[in-house]
Amino acid sequence: MDWGMKNRMSRIFNPQDGRTVMLAVDHGYFLGPVSRLEDLRKTIEPLIPYADSLMITRGGLRNCIDAKYAIPIVLRASGGNSIMGKELSNEEITVSVEEALRLNVCAVALSIYIGAEYEHQTLISLTNLINEAEKFGVPVLAVTAVGKELEKRDARYLSLSCRIAAELGARIVKTYYCEDFEKVVKSCPVPIVIAGGPKLKDERDVLEIAYNAISCGAKGVDMGRNIWQSHWPIAVISAIRKIVHENAALDEALDLFSRLKDKS
Ligand code: R5P
């Protein structure tokens, strides 16, 4: 691995433990002003000290994040779809690597939709982005997206999606936690981080999937809604950090969450 690529990867994954707590706030690229992200700056700023990196769009970054922050950026580089459209998988590359470098990002991210109508288009976009990004030492993170079909999230489907992303050259894969998750991790040769998906019933469920994913070998989380749609976002992300970076047991993380929640 070249120095630039290594350096960018080590800004995302803490070199001490090889793990990361990424904060995903890129949802507006197809969901618009999703609940609690109406005012991006207001939601994100208090969470910046607790996140190892931010996954965000270029518009979100330019307009809502001050350049004074040293936080590493993972730039959403695909889109062209919307929740109102016919087919969410109809995404293409939306940001050039030149633009990503101008924004001084640590990685670029793109969604692939295995088994969906535009599977081929998204896989070719992934390879095109990788071919370009690799020239400049920029890692590509592939998101194994499922669109509206959340029921697709099982070990068989996610193993297939993650492995294809890694085989095509993604340096990081973001997927969902599922039963038998160790199978997904074992068959993917690059680091896996998990998304949270739509808001879960309560914070215990969020900490449980983070704990289970890490126990199965995930290298971290890249969560959004289950952090910033919580009434206690700082308590949730702090408890997730304890699991990811301190190998905390679920009970310890829950205890920290309760203490911080009571204080806020
Ligand atoms: C999709 O909207 C984005 O790629 C998100 O970054 C991803 O889904 C993670 O966010 P969440 O934890 O809210 O699912």
Residues whose N, C-alpha, C, O or C-beta is under 5 A from the ligand:
A	BS01	R5P	A24 D26 H27 V143 A195 G196 G197 P198 D222 M223 G224 R225 N226
